[in-house]
Amino acid sequence: MLYKILVVEDDLVIAKTVAKHITSWGYEAKYITDFQDVLGEFINFDPQLVLMDIGLPFFNGYHWCSEIRKLSKVPIMFISSASDNMNIVLAINMGGDDFIAKPFDLTVLTAKIQALLRRTYDFTGQTTLLEHQGAILNLSDFTLSFEGQKVDLTRNEHKILQTLLENKDVVVSRETLMTRLWETDSYVDENTLTVNIARLRRKLDSIGLEDFILTKKGQGYVVQS
């Protein structure tokens, strides 16, 4: 697979150099340009690894590491000249997975990236996020987050919401949802789908997502635009 790596570094020269080097090794790289909305860029890019500097405009790397950890277990490697023991320990305690001190050799950085990706994805697979109207569905752990709140979903609730978010511009029929849930074209009691939709809506309501799933009479369901 093509791993995507997000570089959160405010020194544009370093950011471009690292991104170019990462790309030359067959990864897809993106560096942050909007330091007021690092979380938004993280969600939109959906990387498999984050390289995070500590000293950043507006909010530091510890803050953004903490915000990412509310949504995802994606590996985060800190890159910083603040490499004293206190900062290294703090970086790990805040949810970081590794630390490399500036100035660093690009070949050493690459080796660390490869090792961290191998440790993470050889065993756990890819973490993927779906976002709509501020709601973030984590496909790896069946959780939904909204404005700092998180709720656990059952397998069926998760599949219903995933299907709706993947088709957020169109109405999804009940038949499509039932096929997705049970992965069969055979008949399934429609009442079971109705019960799952009702339970999912109650969970959405509990974290402030009222009327997030709309019913289109005679057609199916769609997430609010």
Secondary structure, 3 states (H helix, E strand, C coil): CCCEEEEECCCHHHHHHHHHHHHHCCCEEEECCCCCCHHHHHHHHCCCEEEECCCCCCCCHHHHHHHHHCCCCCCEEEEECCCCHHHHHHHHHCCCCEEEECCCCHHHHHHHHHHHHHHHHHHHCCCCEEEECCEEEECCCCEEEECCEEEECCHHHHHHHHHHHHCCCCCECHHHHHHHHHCCCCCCCHHHHHHHHHHHHHHHHHCCCCCCEEEECCCEEEECC
